[in-house]
């Protein structure tokens, strides 16, 4: 059995999108997803990669990974179930 639990269900490319719009777009996308699904988000360095992961976790979702990709960062976020 292959380990595909961190395979993104959806992707957002938010490079060039300023705070707080990048978080708002991430939050809106997560709201359309099912619990357990994974969202991949591309973010710029600086404020976006500092603020978006913290804000997503404050909303109750889980940041699974954060990796450097060329001049940006890829964030993997698991949509959590809020009952």
PDB file of N, CA, C and O in Angstrom:
ATOM      1  N   UNK A   1       0.850  -1.192   0.000  1.00  0.00           N
ATOM      2  CA  UNK A   1       0.000   0.000   0.000  1.00  0.00           C
ATOM      3  C   UNK A   1       0.886   1.242   0.000  1.00  0.00           C
ATOM      4  O   UNK A   1       1.781   1.363   0.837  1.00  0.00           O
ATOM      5  N   UNK A   2       0.652   2.147  -0.912  1.00  0.00           N
ATOM      6  CA  UNK A   2       1.486   3.345  -1.001  1.00  0.00           C
ATOM      7  C   UNK A   2       1.027   4.401  -0.006  1.00  0.00           C
ATOM      8  O   UNK A   2      -0.144   4.466   0.365  1.00  0.00           O
ATOM      9  N   UNK A   3       1.984   5.228   0.416  1.00  0.00           N
ATOM     10  CA  UNK A   3       1.699   6.281   1.388  1.00  0.00           C
ATOM     11  C   UNK A   3       1.313   7.547   0.629  1.00  0.00           C
ATOM     12  O   UNK A   3       2.180   8.313   0.209  1.00  0.00           O
ATOM     13  N   UNK A   4       0.022   7.760   0.456  1.00  0.00           N
ATOM     14  CA  UNK A   4      -0.434   8.928  -0.302  1.00  0.00           C
ATOM     15  C   UNK A   4      -1.257   9.868   0.565  1.00  0.00           C
ATOM     16  O   UNK A   4      -2.070  10.632   0.043  1.00  0.00           O
ATOM     17  N   UNK A   5      -1.063   9.827   1.871  1.00  0.00           N
ATOM     18  CA  UNK A   5      -1.887  10.640   2.753  1.00  0.00           C
ATOM     19  C   UNK A   5      -1.583  12.121   2.635  1.00  0.00           C
ATOM     20  O   UNK A   5      -2.410  12.941   3.033  1.00  0.00           O
ATOM     21  N   UNK A   6      -0.415  12.500   2.096  1.00  0.00           N
ATOM     22  CA  UNK A   6      -0.094  13.907   1.933  1.00  0.00           C
ATOM     23  C   UNK A   6      -0.198  14.364   0.485  1.00  0.00           C
ATOM     24  O   UNK A   6       0.386  15.379   0.104  1.00  0.00           O
ATOM     25  N   UNK A   7      -0.942  13.613  -0.321  1.00  0.00           N
ATOM     26  CA  UNK A   7      -1.154  14.005  -1.711  1.00  0.00           C
ATOM     27  C   UNK A   7      -2.257  15.060  -1.748  1.00  0.00           C
ATOM     28  O   UNK A   7      -3.367  14.812  -1.275  1.00  0.00           O
ATOM     29  N   UNK A   8      -1.957  16.249  -2.314  1.00  0.00           N
ATOM     30  CA  UNK A   8      -2.960  17.323  -2.333  1.00  0.00           C
ATOM     31  C   UNK A   8      -4.196  16.960  -3.135  1.00  0.00           C
ATOM     32  O   UNK A   8      -4.110  16.349  -4.201  1.00  0.00           O
ATOM     33  N   UNK A   9      -5.351  17.347  -2.603  1.00  0.00           N
ATOM     34  CA  UNK A   9      -6.619  17.210  -3.290  1.00  0.00           C
ATOM     35  C   UNK A   9      -6.838  18.428  -4.191  1.00  0.00           C
ATOM     36  O   UNK A   9      -7.403  18.317  -5.278  1.00  0.00           O
ATOM     37  N   UNK A  10      -6.381  19.590  -3.718  1.00  0.00           N
ATOM     38  CA  UNK A  10      -6.539  20.850  -4.434  1.00  0.00           C
ATOM     39  C   UNK A  10      -5.257  21.667  -4.301  1.00  0.00           C
ATOM     40  O   UNK A  10      -4.450  21.449  -3.397  1.00  0.00           O
ATOM     41  N   UNK A  11      -5.089  22.622  -5.234  1.00  0.00           N
ATOM     42  CA  UNK A  11      -3.911  23.489  -5.194  1.00  0.00           C
ATOM     43  C   UNK A  11      -4.303  24.938  -5.426  1.00  0.00           C
ATOM     44  O   UNK A  11      -5.222  25.240  -6.189  1.00  0.00           O
ATOM     45  N   UNK A  12      -3.579  25.837  -4.743  1.00  0.00           N
ATOM     46  CA  UNK A  12      -3.732  27.274  -4.951  1.00  0.00           C
ATOM     47  C   UNK A  12      -2.353  27.870  -5.193  1.00  0.00           C
ATOM     48  O   UNK A  12      -1.412  27.566  -4.459  1.00  0.00           O
ATOM     49  N   UNK A  13      -2.220  28.709  -6.204  1.00  0.00           N
ATOM     50  CA  UNK A  13      -0.978  29.437  -6.430  1.00  0.00           C
ATOM     51  C   UNK A  13      -1.236  30.886  -6.038  1.00  0.00           C
ATOM     52  O   UNK A  13      -1.867  31.638  -6.781  1.00  0.00           O
ATOM     53  N   UNK A  14      -0.743  31.270  -4.863  1.00  0.00           N
ATOM     54  CA  UNK A  14      -0.989  32.609  -4.340  1.00  0.00           C
ATOM     55  C   UNK A  14       0.277  33.464  -4.346  1.00  0.00           C
ATOM     56  O   UNK A  14       0.387  34.428  -3.587  1.00  0.00           O
ATOM     57  N   UNK A  15       1.224  33.108  -5.200  1.00  0.00           N
ATOM     58  CA  UNK A  15       2.411  33.955  -5.344  1.00  0.00           C
ATOM     59  C   UNK A  15       1.972  35.295  -5.904  1.00  0.00           C
ATOM     60  O   UNK A  15       1.191  35.356  -6.853  1.00  0.00           O
ATOM     61  N   UNK A  16       2.477  36.366  -5.313  1.00  0.00           N
ATOM     62  CA  UNK A  16       2.109  37.703  -5.761  1.00  0.00           C
ATOM     63  C   UNK A  16       0.866  38.253  -5.084  1.00  0.00           C
ATOM     64  O   UNK A  16       0.496  39.406  -5.307  1.00  0.00           O
ATOM     65  N   UNK A  17       0.213  37.433  -4.254  1.00  0.00           N
ATOM     66  CA  UNK A  17      -0.980  37.873  -3.536  1.00  0.00           C
ATOM     67  C   UNK A  17      -0.543  38.369  -2.157  1.00  0.00           C
ATOM     68  O   UNK A  17       0.152  37.658  -1.430  1.00  0.00           O
ATOM     69  N   UNK A  18      -0.949  39.585  -1.800  1.00  0.00           N
ATOM     70  CA  UNK A  18      -0.503  40.176  -0.535  1.00  0.00           C
ATOM     71  C   UNK A  18      -1.378  39.756   0.639  1.00  0.00           C
ATOM     72  O   UNK A  18      -2.518  39.329   0.457  1.00  0.00           O
ATOM     73  N   UNK A  19      -0.831  39.883   1.841  1.00  0.00           N
ATOM     74  CA  UNK A  19      -1.578  39.649   3.085  1.00  0.00           C
ATOM     75  C   UNK A  19      -2.603  40.768   3.249  1.00  0.00           C
ATOM     76  O   UNK A  19      -2.285  41.909   2.917  1.00  0.00           O
ATOM     77  N   UNK A  20      -3.785  40.513   3.729  1.00  0.00           N
ATOM     78  CA  UNK A  20      -4.279  39.214   4.201  1.00  0.00           C
ATOM     79  C   UNK A  20      -5.025  38.436   3.132  1.00  0.00           C
ATOM     80  O   UNK A  20      -5.645  37.418   3.439  1.00  0.00           O
ATOM     81  N   UNK A  21      -4.981  38.889   1.879  1.00  0.00           N
ATOM     82  CA  UNK A  21      -5.770  38.236   0.830  1.00  0.00           C
ATOM     83  C   UNK A  21      -5.353  36.794   0.598  1.00  0.00           C
ATOM     84  O   UNK A  21      -6.189  35.954   0.264  1.00  0.00           O
ATOM     85  N   UNK A  22      -4.058  36.495   0.773  1.00  0.00           N
ATOM     86  CA  UNK A  22      -3.627  35.116   0.567  1.00  0.00           C
ATOM     87  C   UNK A  22      -4.245  34.187   1.624  1.00  0.00           C
ATOM     88  O   UNK A  22      -4.612  33.055   1.311  1.00  0.00           O
ATOM     89  N   UNK A  23      -4.360  34.657   2.861  1.00  0.00           N
ATOM     90  CA  UNK A  23      -5.015  33.837   3.888  1.00  0.00           C
ATOM     91  C   UNK A  23      -6.510  33.716   3.614  1.00  0.00           C
ATOM     92  O   UNK A  23      -7.078  32.633   3.751  1.00  0.00           O
ATOM     93  N   UNK A  24      -7.146  34.808   3.231  1.00  0.00           N
ATOM     94  CA  UNK A  24      -8.586  34.784   2.944  1.00  0.00           C
ATOM     95  C   UNK A  24      -8.876  33.778   1.831  1.00  0.00           C
ATOM     96  O   UNK A  24      -9.813  32.987   1.943  1.00  0.00           O
ATOM     97  N   UNK A  25      -8.087  33.800   0.769  1.00  0.00           N
ATOM     98  CA  UNK A  25      -8.295  32.851  -0.341  1.00  0.00           C
ATOM     99  C   UNK A  25      -8.056  31.417   0.117  1.00  0.00           C
ATOM    100  O   UNK A  25      -8.773  30.505  -0.293  1.00  0.00           O
ATOM    101  N   UNK A  26      -7.046  31.216   0.967  1.00  0.00           N
ATOM    102  CA  UNK A  26      -6.770  29.880   1.503  1.00  0.00           C
ATOM    103  C   UNK A  26      -7.942  29.399   2.358  1.00  0.00           C
ATOM    104  O   UNK A  26      -8.386  28.259   2.222  1.00  0.00           O
ATOM    105  N   UNK A  27      -8.439  30.265   3.236  1.00  0.00           N
ATOM    106  CA  UNK A  27      -9.551  29.911   4.116  1.00  0.00           C
ATOM    107  C   UNK A  27     -10.804  29.582   3.314  1.00  0.00           C
ATOM    108  O   UNK A  27     -11.491  28.604   3.609  1.00  0.00           O
ATOM    109  N   UNK A  28     -11.107  30.394   2.299  1.00  0.00           N
ATOM    110  CA  UNK A  28     -12.291  30.140   1.475  1.00  0.00           C
ATOM    111  C   UNK A  28     -12.186  28.805   0.744  1.00  0.00           C
ATOM    112  O   UNK A  28     -13.168  28.071   0.635  1.00  0.00           O
ATOM    113  N   UNK A  29     -10.984  28.493   0.242  1.00  0.00           N
ATOM    114  CA  UNK A  29     -10.787  27.221  -0.455  1.00  0.00           C
ATOM    115  C   UNK A  29     -10.967  26.057   0.514  1.00  0.00           C
ATOM    116  O   UNK A  29     -11.620  25.068   0.180  1.00  0.00           O
ATOM    117  N   UNK A  30     -10.391  26.168   1.717  1.00  0.00           N
ATOM    118  CA  UNK A  30     -10.533  25.098   2.712  1.00  0.00           C
ATOM    119  C   UNK A  30     -12.004  24.866   3.062  1.00  0.00           C
ATOM    120  O   UNK A  30     -12.408  23.729   3.309  1.00  0.00           O
ATOM    121  N   UNK A  31     -12.803  25.928   3.085  1.00  0.00           N
ATOM    122  CA  UNK A  31     -14.220  25.792   3.422  1.00  0.00           C
ATOM    123  C   UNK A  31     -14.992  24.979   2.390  1.00  0.00           C
ATOM    124  O   UNK A  31     -16.052  24.436   2.702  1.00  0.00           O
ATOM    125  N   UNK A  32     -14.471  24.886   1.153  1.00  0.00           N
ATOM    126  CA  UNK A  32     -15.147  24.120   0.101  1.00  0.00           C
ATOM    127  C   UNK A  32     -14.710  22.655   0.086  1.00  0.00           C
ATOM    128  O   UNK A  32     -15.260  21.845  -0.660  1.00  0.00           O
ATOM    129  N   UNK A  33     -13.722  22.322   0.910  1.00  0.00           N
ATOM    130  CA  UNK A  33     -13.153  20.978   0.897  1.00  0.00           C
ATOM    131  C   UNK A  33     -13.747  20.111   2.000  1.00  0.00           C
ATOM    132  O   UNK A  33     -14.318  20.613   2.968  1.00  0.00           O
ATOM    133  N   UNK A  34     -13.600  18.799   1.834  1.00  0.00           N
ATOM    134  CA  UNK A  34     -14.060  17.835   2.841  1.00  0.00           C
ATOM    135  C   UNK A  34     -12.985  17.651   3.902  1.00  0.00           C
ATOM    136  O   UNK A  34     -11.800  17.839   3.626  1.00  0.00           O
ATOM    137  N   UNK A  35     -13.389  17.286   5.106  1.00  0.00           N
ATOM    138  CA  UNK A  35     -12.442  16.993   6.185  1.00  0.00           C
ATOM    139  C   UNK A  35     -11.470  15.911   5.735  1.00  0.00           C
ATOM    140  O   UNK A  35     -11.869  14.907   5.146  1.00  0.00           O
ATOM    141  N   UNK A  36     -10.196  16.126   6.019  1.00  0.00           N
ATOM    142  CA  UNK A  36      -9.168  15.153   5.655  1.00  0.00           C
ATOM    143  C   UNK A  36      -8.507  15.420   4.314  1.00  0.00           C
ATOM    144  O   UNK A  36      -7.443  14.869   4.031  1.00  0.00           O
ATOM    145  N   UNK A  37      -9.117  16.253   3.485  1.00  0.00           N
ATOM    146  CA  UNK A  37      -8.508  16.579   2.204  1.00  0.00           C
ATOM    147  C   UNK A  37      -7.314  17.508   2.412  1.00  0.00           C
ATOM    148  O   UNK A  37      -7.239  18.233   3.404  1.00  0.00           O
ATOM    149  N   UNK A  38      -6.384  17.472   1.461  1.00  0.00           N
ATOM    150  CA  UNK A  38      -5.131  18.231   1.560  1.00  0.00           C
ATOM    151  C   UNK A  38      -5.123  19.350   0.526  1.00  0.00           C
ATOM    152  O   UNK A  38      -5.430  19.133  -0.646  1.00  0.00           O
ATOM    153  N   UNK A  39      -4.766  20.551   0.977  1.00  0.00           N
ATOM    154  CA  UNK A  39      -4.634  21.711   0.094  1.00  0.00           C
ATOM    155  C   UNK A  39      -3.167  22.082   0.003  1.00  0.00           C
ATOM    156  O   UNK A  39      -2.491  22.241   1.019  1.00  0.00           O
ATOM    157  N   UNK A  40      -2.680  22.221  -1.222  1.00  0.00           N
ATOM    158  CA  UNK A  40      -1.321  22.697  -1.477  1.00  0.00           C
ATOM    159  C   UNK A  40      -1.415  24.171  -1.847  1.00  0.00           C
ATOM    160  O   UNK A  40      -2.164  24.544  -2.751  1.00  0.00           O
ATOM    161  N   UNK A  41      -0.651  25.012  -1.146  1.00  0.00           N
ATOM    162  CA  UNK A  41      -0.682  26.453  -1.393  1.00  0.00           C
ATOM    163  C   UNK A  41       0.734  26.940  -1.670  1.00  0.00           C
ATOM    164  O   UNK A  41       1.652  26.658  -0.900  1.00  0.00           O
ATOM    165  N   UNK A  42       0.914  27.673  -2.770  1.00  0.00           N
ATOM    166  CA  UNK A  42       2.197  28.308  -3.057  1.00  0.00           C
ATOM    167  C   UNK A  42       2.147  29.740  -2.558  1.00  0.00           C
ATOM    168  O   UNK A  42       1.244  30.500  -2.907  1.00  0.00           O
ATOM    169  N   UNK A  43       3.138  30.104  -1.729  1.00  0.00           N
ATOM    170  CA  UNK A  43       3.187  31.429  -1.120  1.00  0.00           C
ATOM    171  C   UNK A  43       4.552  32.065  -1.307  1.00  0.00           C
ATOM    172  O   UNK A  43       5.561  31.373  -1.445  1.00  0.00           O
ATOM    173  N   UNK A  44       4.572  33.384  -1.312  1.00  0.00           N
ATOM    174  CA  UNK A  44       5.828  34.115  -1.380  1.00  0.00           C
ATOM    175  C   UNK A  44       6.545  34.067  -0.040  1.00  0.00           C
ATOM    176  O   UNK A  44       5.948  33.773   0.995  1.00  0.00           O
ATOM    177  N   UNK A  45       7.848  34.363  -0.084  1.00  0.00           N
ATOM    178  CA  UNK A  45       8.656  34.505   1.126  1.00  0.00           C
ATOM    179  C   UNK A  45       8.200  35.760   1.868  1.00  0.00           C
ATOM    180  O   UNK A  45       7.493  36.596   1.306  1.00  0.00           O
ATOM    181  N   UNK A  46       8.605  35.889   3.122  1.00  0.00           N
ATOM    182  CA  UNK A  46       8.266  37.091   3.890  1.00  0.00           C
ATOM    183  C   UNK A  46       6.972  36.921   4.655  1.00  0.00           C
ATOM    184  O   UNK A  46       6.704  35.858   5.215  1.00  0.00           O
ATOM    185  N   UNK A  47       6.164  37.984   4.674  1.00  0.00           N
ATOM    186  CA  UNK A  47       4.909  37.966   5.442  1.00  0.00           C
ATOM    187  C   UNK A  47       3.999  36.789   5.094  1.00  0.00           C
ATOM    188  O   UNK A  47       3.459  36.166   6.008  1.00  0.00           O
ATOM    189  N   UNK A  48       3.800  36.452   3.804  1.00  0.00           N
ATOM    190  CA  UNK A  48       2.882  35.343   3.502  1.00  0.00           C
ATOM    191  C   UNK A  48       3.261  34.040   4.190  1.00  0.00           C
ATOM    192  O   UNK A  48       2.403  33.398   4.794  1.00  0.00           O
ATOM    193  N   UNK A  49       4.521  33.634   4.114  1.00  0.00           N
ATOM    194  CA  UNK A  49       4.896  32.339   4.694  1.00  0.00           C
ATOM    195  C   UNK A  49       4.988  32.424   6.216  1.00  0.00           C
ATOM    196  O   UNK A  49       4.937  31.396   6.891  1.00  0.00           O
ATOM    197  N   UNK A  50       5.120  33.612   6.759  1.00  0.00           N
ATOM    198  CA  UNK A  50       5.088  33.756   8.221  1.00  0.00           C
ATOM    199  C   UNK A  50       3.654  33.768   8.744  1.00  0.00           C
ATOM    200  O   UNK A  50       3.371  33.171   9.782  1.00  0.00           O
ATOM    201  N   UNK A  51       2.756  34.434   8.044  1.00  0.00           N
ATOM    202  CA  UNK A  51       1.403  34.661   8.549  1.00  0.00           C
ATOM    203  C   UNK A  51       0.390  33.577   8.199  1.00  0.00           C
ATOM    204  O   UNK A  51      -0.418  33.196   9.045  1.00  0.00           O
ATOM    205  N   UNK A  52       0.419  33.077   6.973  1.00  0.00           N
ATOM    206  CA  UNK A  52      -0.622  32.129   6.539  1.00  0.00           C
ATOM    207  C   UNK A  52      -0.603  30.831   7.346  1.00  0.00           C
ATOM    208  O   UNK A  52      -1.665  30.394   7.791  1.00  0.00           O
ATOM    209  N   UNK A  53       0.564  30.188   7.560  1.00  0.00           N
ATOM    210  CA  UNK A  53       0.528  28.941   8.361  1.00  0.00           C
ATOM    211  C   UNK A  53      -0.033  29.163   9.766  1.00  0.00           C
ATOM    212  O   UNK A  53      -0.821  28.351  10.252  1.00  0.00           O
ATOM    213  N   UNK A  54       0.357  30.232  10.405  1.00  0.00           N
ATOM    214  CA  UNK A  54      -0.131  30.525  11.764  1.00  0.00           C
ATOM    215  C   UNK A  54      -1.644  30.760  11.738  1.00  0.00           C
ATOM    216  O   UNK A  54      -2.364  30.249  12.597  1.00  0.00           O
ATOM    217  N   UNK A  55      -2.124  31.520  10.769  1.00  0.00           N
ATOM    218  CA  UNK A  55      -3.556  31.814  10.672  1.00  0.00           C
ATOM    219  C   UNK A  55      -4.371  30.556  10.393  1.00  0.00           C
ATOM    220  O   UNK A  55      -5.451  30.375  10.956  1.00  0.00           O
ATOM    221  N   UNK A  56      -3.857  29.689   9.528  1.00  0.00           N
ATOM    222  CA  UNK A  56      -4.538  28.438   9.196  1.00  0.00           C
ATOM    223  C   UNK A  56      -4.647  27.560  10.450  1.00  0.00           C
ATOM    224  O   UNK A  56      -5.693  26.965  10.712  1.00  0.00           O
ATOM    225  N   UNK A  57      -3.560  27.488  11.216  1.00  0.00           N
ATOM    226  CA  UNK A  57      -3.603  26.682  12.439  1.00  0.00           C
ATOM    227  C   UNK A  57      -4.538  27.298  13.477  1.00  0.00           C
ATOM    228  O   UNK A  57      -5.191  26.578  14.232  1.00  0.00           O
ATOM    229  N   UNK A  58      -4.601  28.630  13.513  1.00  0.00           N
ATOM    230  CA  UNK A  58      -5.547  29.299  14.420  1.00  0.00           C
ATOM    231  C   UNK A  58      -6.990  28.962  14.061  1.00  0.00           C
ATOM    232  O   UNK A  58      -7.867  28.980  14.924  1.00  0.00           O
ATOM    233  N   UNK A  59      -7.236  28.656  12.790  1.00  0.00           N
ATOM    234  CA  UNK A  59      -8.574  28.267  12.330  1.00  0.00           C
ATOM    235  C   UNK A  59      -8.871  26.799  12.655  1.00  0.00           C
ATOM    236  O   UNK A  59     -10.002  26.342  12.486  1.00  0.00           O
ATOM    237  N   UNK A  60      -7.851  26.057  13.125  1.00  0.00           N
ATOM    238  CA  UNK A  60      -8.062  24.668  13.508  1.00  0.00           C
ATOM    239  C   UNK A  60      -7.599  23.638  12.503  1.00  0.00           C
ATOM    240  O   UNK A  60      -7.781  22.440  12.720  1.00  0.00           O
ATOM    241  N   UNK A  61      -7.000  24.082  11.396  1.00  0.00           N
ATOM    242  CA  UNK A  61      -6.501  23.146  10.386  1.00  0.00           C
ATOM    243  C   UNK A  61      -5.067  22.751  10.726  1.00  0.00           C
ATOM    244  O   UNK A  61      -4.453  23.349  11.610  1.00  0.00           O
ATOM    245  N   UNK A  62      -4.534  21.756  10.037  1.00  0.00           N
ATOM    246  CA  UNK A  62      -3.201  21.243  10.320  1.00  0.00           C
ATOM    247  C   UNK A  62      -2.260  21.527   9.164  1.00  0.00           C
ATOM    248  O   UNK A  62      -2.546  21.168   8.022  1.00  0.00           O
ATOM    249  N   UNK A  63      -1.130  22.175   9.457  1.00  0.00           N
ATOM    250  CA  UNK A  63      -0.081  22.372   8.454  1.00  0.00           C
ATOM    251  C   UNK A  63       0.791  21.120   8.498  1.00  0.00           C
ATOM    252  O   UNK A  63       1.469  20.852   9.490  1.00  0.00           O
ATOM    253  N   UNK A  64       0.760  20.360   7.403  1.00  0.00           N
ATOM    254  CA  UNK A  64       1.483  19.091   7.341  1.00  0.00           C
ATOM    255  C   UNK A  64       2.932  19.282   6.923  1.00  0.00           C
ATOM    256  O   UNK A  64       3.817  18.559   7.381  1.00  0.00           O
ATOM    257  N   UNK A  65       3.176  20.261   6.050  1.00  0.00           N
ATOM    258  CA  UNK A  65       4.524  20.462   5.528  1.00  0.00           C
ATOM    259  C   UNK A  65       4.674  21.881   5.011  1.00  0.00           C
ATOM    260  O   UNK A  65       3.710  22.535   4.616  1.00  0.00           O
ATOM    261  N   UNK A  66       5.916  22.328   5.029  1.00  0.00           N
ATOM    262  CA  UNK A  66       6.261  23.644   4.489  1.00  0.00           C
ATOM    263  C   UNK A  66       7.624  23.470   3.839  1.00  0.00           C
ATOM    264  O   UNK A  66       8.608  23.176   4.518  1.00  0.00           O
ATOM    265  N   UNK A  67       7.682  23.654   2.511  1.00  0.00           N
ATOM    266  CA  UNK A  67       8.952  23.434   1.819  1.00  0.00           C
ATOM    267  C   UNK A  67       9.248  24.552   0.836  1.00  0.00           C
ATOM    268  O   UNK A  67       8.342  25.152   0.257  1.00  0.00           O
ATOM    269  N   UNK A  68      10.526  24.818   0.662  1.00  0.00           N
ATOM    270  CA  UNK A  68      10.985  25.841  -0.274  1.00  0.00           C
ATOM    271  C   UNK A  68      10.866  25.287  -1.687  1.00  0.00           C
ATOM    272  O   UNK A  68      11.312  24.172  -1.959  1.00  0.00           O
ATOM    273  N   UNK A  69      10.265  26.062  -2.589  1.00  0.00           N
ATOM    274  CA  UNK A  69      10.136  25.677  -3.991  1.00  0.00           C
ATOM    275  C   UNK A  69      10.543  26.882  -4.829  1.00  0.00           C
ATOM    276  O   UNK A  69       9.782  27.842  -4.955  1.00  0.00           O
ATOM    277  N   UNK A  70      11.735  26.832  -5.398  1.00  0.00           N
ATOM    278  CA  UNK A  70      12.286  27.948  -6.161  1.00  0.00           C
ATOM    279  C   UNK A  70      12.252  29.225  -5.322  1.00  0.00           C
ATOM    280  O   UNK A  70      12.879  29.261  -4.263  1.00  0.00           O
ATOM    281  N   UNK A  71      11.552  30.262  -5.748  1.00  0.00           N
ATOM    282  CA  UNK A  71      11.500  31.526  -5.002  1.00  0.00           C
ATOM    283  C   UNK A  71      10.272  31.620  -4.102  1.00  0.00           C
ATOM    284  O   UNK A  71       9.930  32.701  -3.621  1.00  0.00           O
ATOM    285  N   UNK A  72       9.616  30.495  -3.879  1.00  0.00           N
ATOM    286  CA  UNK A  72       8.376  30.499  -3.092  1.00  0.00           C
ATOM    287  C   UNK A  72       8.407  29.359  -2.072  1.00  0.00           C
ATOM    288  O   UNK A  72       9.420  28.681  -1.905  1.00  0.00           O
ATOM    289  N   UNK A  73       7.286  29.170  -1.404  1.00  0.00           N
ATOM    290  CA  UNK A  73       7.115  28.070  -0.452  1.00  0.00           C
ATOM    291  C   UNK A  73       5.834  27.324  -0.786  1.00  0.00           C
ATOM    292  O   UNK A  73       4.842  27.921  -1.201  1.00  0.00           O
ATOM    293  N   UNK A  74       5.871  25.997  -0.596  1.00  0.00           N
ATOM    294  CA  UNK A  74       4.667  25.176  -0.738  1.00  0.00           C
ATOM    295  C   UNK A  74       4.248  24.751   0.664  1.00  0.00           C
ATOM    296  O   UNK A  74       5.039  24.223   1.446  1.00  0.00           O
ATOM    297  N   UNK A  75       2.986  25.000   0.946  1.00  0.00           N
ATOM    298  CA  UNK A  75       2.394  24.649   2.233  1.00  0.00           C
ATOM    299  C   UNK A  75       1.382  23.545   1.974  1.00  0.00           C
ATOM    300  O   UNK A  75       0.554  23.666   1.071  1.00  0.00           O
ATOM    301  N   UNK A  76       1.435  22.473   2.751  1.00  0.00           N
ATOM    302  CA  UNK A  76       0.419  21.426   2.677  1.00  0.00           C
ATOM    303  C   UNK A  76      -0.445  21.526   3.927  1.00  0.00           C
ATOM    304  O   UNK A  76       0.048  21.441   5.051  1.00  0.00           O
ATOM    305  N   UNK A  77      -1.737  21.707   3.708  1.00  0.00           N
ATOM    306  CA  UNK A  77      -2.682  21.931   4.804  1.00  0.00           C
ATOM    307  C   UNK A  77      -3.771  20.860   4.758  1.00  0.00           C
ATOM    308  O   UNK A  77      -4.383  20.631   3.715  1.00  0.00           O
ATOM    309  N   UNK A  78      -4.009  20.202   5.903  1.00  0.00           N
ATOM    310  CA  UNK A  78      -5.106  19.235   5.977  1.00  0.00           C
ATOM    311  C   UNK A  78      -6.344  19.927   6.552  1.00  0.00           C
ATOM    312  O   UNK A  78      -6.298  20.545   7.616  1.00  0.00           O
ATOM    313  N   UNK A  79      -7.441  19.804   5.822  1.00  0.00           N
ATOM    314  CA  UNK A  79      -8.734  20.344   6.263  1.00  0.00           C
ATOM    315  C   UNK A  79      -9.223  19.487   7.414  1.00  0.00           C
ATOM    316  O   UNK A  79      -9.355  18.270   7.281  1.00  0.00           O
ATOM    317  N   UNK A  80      -9.488  20.116   8.532  1.00  0.00           N
ATOM    318  CA  UNK A  80      -9.956  19.377   9.703  1.00  0.00           C
ATOM    319  C   UNK A  80     -11.490  19.450   9.794  1.00  0.00           C
ATOM    320  O   UNK A  80     -12.128  20.360   9.266  1.00  0.00           O
ATOM    321  N   UNK A  81     -12.045  18.454  10.485  1.00  0.00           N
ATOM    322  CA  UNK A  81     -13.488  18.364  10.665  1.00  0.00           C
ATOM    323  C   UNK A  81     -13.871  19.103  11.947  1.00  0.00           C
ATOM    324  O   UNK A  81     -13.303  18.855  13.011  1.00  0.00           O
ATOM    325  N   UNK A  82     -14.834  20.007  11.834  1.00  0.00           N
ATOM    326  CA  UNK A  82     -15.238  20.781  12.989  1.00  0.00           C
ATOM    327  C   UNK A  82     -16.587  20.334  13.538  1.00  0.00           C
ATOM    328  O   UNK A  82     -17.299  21.096  14.192  1.00  0.00           O
ATOM    329  N   UNK A  83     -16.920  19.061  13.250  1.00  0.00           N
ATOM    330  CA  UNK A  83     -18.077  18.427  13.850  1.00  0.00           C
ATOM    331  C   UNK A  83     -19.371  18.972  13.421  1.00  0.00           C
ATOM    332  O   UNK A  83     -20.417  18.505  13.871  1.00  0.00           O
TER     333      UNK A  83
END
